Amino acid sequence: MAKKQKPYNAAEKRLVSAFARFVVYAEIEKQCIKPAFEKAKPNEAFVAESWVKEVFKNDPEAKRALAAIRREVPKIRQDYLKQMETKS
């Protein structure tokens, strides 16, 4: 039988929540803001950074979670690449 998983502690819950909020912000940008901007101004390029900066002013935990993820992703990519190289 599988070992019963412990519930997340408060810090883990906050991190998961911050990451989830970032994912929601990205979805809103991709599915709502960018299409609306491109429809209103078809000859101009959409620049997401200004919207993201505004969102992160109001949600510093999500900004911090994104920064941590951005630091971690290259490490995971390297580790995964090393694993794939050793298998072939």
Phi and psi in degrees as a GROMACS rama.xvg file:
@    title "Ramachandran Plot"
@    xaxis  label "Phi"
@    yaxis  label "Psi"
@TYPE xy
-69.2289  145.579  ALA-2
-69.8497  137.458  LYS-3
-67.9357  130.336  LYS-4
-79.0776  141.129  GLN-5
-77.8107  145.614  LYS-6
-67.828  156.129  PRO-7
-65.1742  145.758  TYR-8
-82.0174  176.894  ASN-9
-60.3843  -41.3377  ALA-10
-66.0899  -41.2457  ALA-11
-64.8422  -39.9871  GLU-12
-62.7796  -40.8828  LYS-13
-64.2319  -40.0751  ARG-14
-65.6842  -45.2319  LEU-15
-61.7914  -41.5494  VAL-16
-64.445  -43.57  SER-17
-63.3141  -42.376  ALA-18
-65.449  -41.2896  PHE-19
-63.0228  -39.9036  ALA-20
-63.3379  -40.8283  ARG-21
-60.8249  -43.0249  PHE-22
-60.6935  -42.8409  VAL-23
-63.6811  -42.9602  VAL-24
-59.7079  -42.1492  TYR-25
-64.5491  -40.1083  ALA-26
-63.8724  -42.7282  GLU-27
-61.5269  -44.3959  ILE-28
-60.1864  -49.0016  GLU-29
-69.0402  -42.0953  LYS-30
-93.2047  -20.8262  GLN-31
-120.025  -59.3229  CYS-32
-68.3966  -50.0043  ILE-33
-61.1162  -49.1753  LYS-34
-60.5995  -38.4038  PRO-35
-66.2853  -41.4483  ALA-36
-63.9613  -46.0651  PHE-37
-66.0999  -30.9161  GLU-38
-71.6582  -40.5103  LYS-39
-74.0747  -36.8803  ALA-40
-131.753  75.7674  LYS-41
-64.4884  -20.2718  PRO-42
-94.2945  0.437422  ASN-43
-112.769  147.043  GLU-44
-81.9296  141.876  ALA-45
-80.9796  128.885  PHE-46
-113.781  106.447  VAL-47
-73.985  -23.6669  ALA-48
-57.6102  -37.5873  GLU-49
-65.902  -40.0882  SER-50
-68.0254  -42.2271  TRP-51
-63.583  -42.145  VAL-52
-58.9671  -42.5341  LYS-53
-64.31  -41.7358  GLU-54
-64.2266  -43.8229  VAL-55
-70.6011  -21.1964  PHE-56
-60.9491  -36.5758  LYS-57
-90.1006  -9.87848  ASN-58
-141.003  73.879  ASP-59
-64.8214  -26.9722  PRO-60
-64.9596  -39.8811  GLU-61
-66.2106  -38.1101  ALA-62
-63.4044  -42.2952  LYS-63
-65.6558  -40.1759  ARG-64
-64.1911  -41.4317  ALA-65
-62.6833  -41.9343  LEU-66
-61.5993  -42.0652  ALA-67
-64.4347  -40.5172  ALA-68
-65.2741  -42.8135  ILE-69
-62.2471  -32.3741  ARG-70
-73.1633  -35.1064  ARG-71
-80.7805  -33.229  GLU-72
-56.9401  -48.0631  VAL-73
-60.7654  -35.355  PRO-74
-63.9443  -44.995  LYS-75
-64.7989  -40.4841  ILE-76
-59.6642  -46.02  ARG-77
-62.1191  -45.8499  GLN-78
-60.705  -42.9361  ASP-79
-65.4847  -41.6019  TYR-80
-62.0584  -42.4984  LEU-81
-61.8124  -41.4582  LYS-82
-62.4098  -41.3383  GLN-83
-69.41  -35.4796  MET-84
-67.5833  -37.8246  GLU-85
-73.0852  -24.3821  THR-86
-79.7084  -23.2062  LYS-87
